[in-house]
Amino acid sequence: QVHVVESGGGLVQPGGSLRLSCTVSGLPFSNYAMRWYRQAPGNERELVAAIASVGGSTNYADSVKGRFTISRDNAKNTMYLQMDSLKPEDTAVYYCYAKSNNVAYWGQGTQVAVSS
């Protein structure tokens, strides 16, 4: 059975940092491209960052470039999102997404709130 579990969300002040983790079990993690999405109330879910299964190439939404860093540790079956210089508009539920060929899995999400 596949499990995709996010952690690390919380409440942080503007300008602060958080590190999200996504731990995956039940699948060959290193074969899966991984992404972080987020969804704010009233908005559609949007892609935040992506990291390839091989080579580790990354992509970011323009809104987070230079502030967020995506990474993965295949030995730990875990993906990370380091979020720095957080802004109130980063407030959302952040979701982990794993994809390989025609198979994809979502996590349940972790809430990030940026507020003073």
PEVEN-V522400 format. One record per residue. N is the residue number from 1. NEAR is the number of other C-alpha atoms within 12 Angstrom. Layout:
n:N near:NEAR
n:N near:NEAR
This chain:
n:1 near:9
n:2 near:17
n:3 near:23
n:4 near:31
n:5 near:29
n:6 near:34
n:7 near:27
n:8 near:27
n:9 near:30
n:10 near:25
n:11 near:25
n:12 near:25
n:13 near:21
n:14 near:21
n:15 near:19
n:16 near:24
n:17 near:26
n:18 near:33
n:19 near:29
n:20 near:34
n:21 near:35
n:22 near:41
n:23 near:34
n:24 near:35
n:25 near:24
n:26 near:16
n:27 near:22
n:28 near:22
n:29 near:32
n:30 near:27
n:31 near:22
n:32 near:33
n:33 near:36
n:34 near:45
n:35 near:43
n:36 near:46
n:37 near:35
n:38 near:35
n:39 near:26
n:40 near:24
n:41 near:17
n:42 near:9
n:43 near:12
n:44 near:12
n:45 near:19
n:46 near:26
n:47 near:25
n:48 near:34
n:49 near:37
n:50 near:34
n:51 near:34
n:52 near:26
n:53 near:26
n:54 near:17
n:55 near:14
n:56 near:21
n:57 near:18
n:58 near:24
n:59 near:24
n:60 near:24
n:61 near:22
n:62 near:13
n:63 near:19
n:64 near:28
n:65 near:20
n:66 near:17
n:67 near:25
n:68 near:31
n:69 near:31
n:70 near:37
n:71 near:33
n:72 near:36
n:73 near:22
n:74 near:27
n:75 near:13
n:76 near:17
n:77 near:28
n:78 near:34
n:79 near:42
n:80 near:36
n:81 near:41
n:82 near:28
n:83 near:36
n:84 near:24
n:85 near:24
n:86 near:30
n:87 near:26
n:88 near:19
n:89 near:22
n:90 near:38
n:91 near:27
n:92 near:31
n:93 near:35
n:94 near:41
n:95 near:40
n:96 near:44
n:97 near:40
n:98 near:41
n:99 near:27
n:100 near:20
n:101 near:11
n:102 near:9
n:103 near:15
n:104 near:21
n:105 near:29
n:106 near:26
n:107 near:29
n:108 near:22
n:109 near:29
n:110 near:32
n:111 near:27
n:112 near:36
n:113 near:29
n:114 near:27
n:115 near:18
n:116 near:12
